Amino acid sequence: MLRVAAAADITFIEERWATLLRGTKADDANWDWRGKLSDLFAPLGVQHIVAVADDEVQGTLVTTLPLATPHDWYADALYVEYVATAPWNRTELGKGHHGLVRVGPIYKGVGPTLLRHAALRSLAVGRGGRVALHSVPGAVANYTRYGLSPKGPDQEDPKLERFFGDAVWAQTFLAPRGMTP
């Protein structure tokens, strides 16, 4: 189930996810999860969604509606500030690292489900399904697999790769699917 995030969801992520990620090589191992909800994004139409199953947060997504000029690579797109799945739903962390008892992923398709929500939100707000994001190195293969177009490294932070999904991508990507145990 997808729903708007509540304060308790952030606490859950800080306590459960951060503990499991600490000391791993995951790109988000040191993220400031609470800081990701900064008021900085409020003027940009921030939306924070969580995927919940088994009364646990399985994934999280924050999107914004940036004001871009026509020459910006993300012009007229919904911007994905961040998307992440719970450590137990990741293939690379689901093999017993740092106390993960389950051999994961427990739920497959959490990331694509959240990305589909982003494309649907883009359609709903008149941005034609267009989605833009910066990818951490460990997620580049996923975004390529989902059909997003690479736009090269970010000029300010070259370790981040830019990705874009246009209206045609959205039509293709929005097939009915969901999280599956």
NORURPE-V126327 format. One record per residue. N is the residue number from 1. RES is the residue in one letter. OMEGA is omega in radians with two decimals (NA if undefined). Layout:
BEGIN
n=N res=RES omega=OMEGA
n=N res=RES omega=OMEGA
END
This chain:
BEGIN
n=1 res=M omega=3.04
n=2 res=L omega=3.07
n=3 res=R omega=3.08
n=4 res=V omega=-3.10
n=5 res=A omega=3.05
n=6 res=A omega=-3.14
n=7 res=A omega=3.14
n=8 res=A omega=3.12
n=9 res=D omega=3.11
n=10 res=I omega=3.09
n=11 res=T omega=3.11
n=12 res=F omega=-3.14
n=13 res=I omega=3.13
n=14 res=E omega=-3.06
n=15 res=E omega=-3.05
n=16 res=R omega=-3.07
n=17 res=W omega=-3.05
n=18 res=A omega=3.12
n=19 res=T omega=-3.12
n=20 res=L omega=-3.10
n=21 res=L omega=-3.08
n=22 res=R omega=3.11
n=23 res=G omega=3.09
n=24 res=T omega=3.08
n=25 res=K omega=3.14
n=26 res=A omega=-3.11
n=27 res=D omega=-3.10
n=28 res=D omega=-3.10
n=29 res=A omega=-3.10
n=30 res=N omega=-3.14
n=31 res=W omega=3.00
n=32 res=D omega=-3.02
n=33 res=W omega=-3.14
n=34 res=R omega=3.13
n=35 res=G omega=3.12
n=36 res=K omega=3.13
n=37 res=L omega=-3.10
n=38 res=S omega=3.07
n=39 res=D omega=3.12
n=40 res=L omega=-3.07
n=41 res=F omega=-3.07
n=42 res=A omega=-3.12
n=43 res=P omega=-3.08
n=44 res=L omega=3.12
n=45 res=G omega=-3.10
n=46 res=V omega=3.00
n=47 res=Q omega=3.12
n=48 res=H omega=-3.09
n=49 res=I omega=2.99
n=50 res=V omega=2.99
n=51 res=A omega=-3.07
n=52 res=V omega=3.02
n=53 res=A omega=-3.12
n=54 res=D omega=3.14
n=55 res=D omega=3.10
n=56 res=E omega=3.07
n=57 res=V omega=-3.11
n=58 res=Q omega=-3.14
n=59 res=G omega=-3.13
n=60 res=T omega=-3.08
n=61 res=L omega=3.00
n=62 res=V omega=3.09
n=63 res=T omega=3.09
n=64 res=T omega=3.11
n=65 res=L omega=-3.05
n=66 res=P omega=3.02
n=67 res=L omega=-3.08
n=68 res=A omega=3.05
n=69 res=T omega=-3.08
n=70 res=P omega=-3.14
n=71 res=H omega=3.10
n=72 res=D omega=-3.11
n=73 res=W omega=-3.12
n=74 res=Y omega=-3.09
n=75 res=A omega=3.08
n=76 res=D omega=3.11
n=77 res=A omega=2.93
n=78 res=L omega=-3.10
n=79 res=Y omega=3.06
n=80 res=V omega=3.11
n=81 res=E omega=3.01
n=82 res=Y omega=3.05
n=83 res=V omega=-3.13
n=84 res=A omega=3.06
n=85 res=T omega=3.13
n=86 res=A omega=-3.12
n=87 res=P omega=-3.10
n=88 res=W omega=3.08
n=89 res=N omega=-3.12
n=90 res=R omega=3.12
n=91 res=T omega=-3.05
n=92 res=E omega=3.12
n=93 res=L omega=-3.01
n=94 res=G omega=-3.08
n=95 res=K omega=3.04
n=96 res=G omega=-3.14
n=97 res=H omega=2.97
n=98 res=H omega=3.01
n=99 res=G omega=3.08
n=100 res=L omega=-3.09
n=101 res=V omega=-3.10
n=102 res=R omega=2.99
n=103 res=V omega=-2.95
n=104 res=G omega=0.05
n=105 res=P omega=3.07
n=106 res=I omega=3.07
n=107 res=Y omega=3.08
n=108 res=K omega=3.04
n=109 res=G omega=-3.14
n=110 res=V omega=-3.14
n=111 res=G omega=3.11
n=112 res=P omega=3.10
n=113 res=T omega=3.11
n=114 res=L omega=3.11
n=115 res=L omega=3.05
n=116 res=R omega=3.08
n=117 res=H omega=3.12
n=118 res=A omega=3.13
n=119 res=A omega=3.11
n=120 res=L omega=3.09
n=121 res=R omega=3.11
n=122 res=S omega=3.08
n=123 res=L omega=-3.08
n=124 res=A omega=-3.11
n=125 res=V omega=3.05
n=126 res=G omega=3.14
n=127 res=R omega=2.96
n=128 res=G omega=-3.11
n=129 res=G omega=-3.12
n=130 res=R omega=-3.11
n=131 res=V omega=3.09
n=132 res=A omega=3.10
n=133 res=L omega=2.97
n=134 res=H omega=-3.12
n=135 res=S omega=2.94
n=136 res=V omega=-3.06
n=137 res=P omega=-3.08
n=138 res=G omega=-3.11
n=139 res=A omega=-3.09
n=140 res=V omega=-3.13
n=141 res=A omega=3.12
n=142 res=N omega=-3.09
n=143 res=Y omega=3.05
n=144 res=T omega=3.13
n=145 res=R omega=3.13
n=146 res=Y omega=3.06
n=147 res=G omega=3.09
n=148 res=L omega=-3.12
n=149 res=S omega=3.07
n=150 res=P omega=-3.14
n=151 res=K omega=3.10
n=152 res=G omega=-3.12
n=153 res=P omega=3.08
n=154 res=D omega=-3.11
n=155 res=Q omega=-3.13
n=156 res=E omega=-3.14
n=157 res=D omega=-3.02
n=158 res=P omega=3.11
n=159 res=K omega=3.08
n=160 res=L omega=3.11
n=161 res=E omega=3.11
n=162 res=R omega=3.09
n=163 res=F omega=-3.12
n=164 res=F omega=3.00
n=165 res=G omega=-3.13
n=166 res=D omega=-3.10
n=167 res=A omega=3.11
n=168 res=V omega=3.07
n=169 res=W omega=-3.10
n=170 res=A omega=3.13
n=171 res=Q omega=-3.13
n=172 res=T omega=-3.03
n=173 res=F omega=-3.04
n=174 res=L omega=3.01
n=175 res=A omega=-3.12
n=176 res=P omega=3.11
n=177 res=R omega=3.09
n=178 res=G omega=3.10
n=179 res=M omega=3.09
n=180 res=T omega=3.11
n=181 res=P omega=NA
END
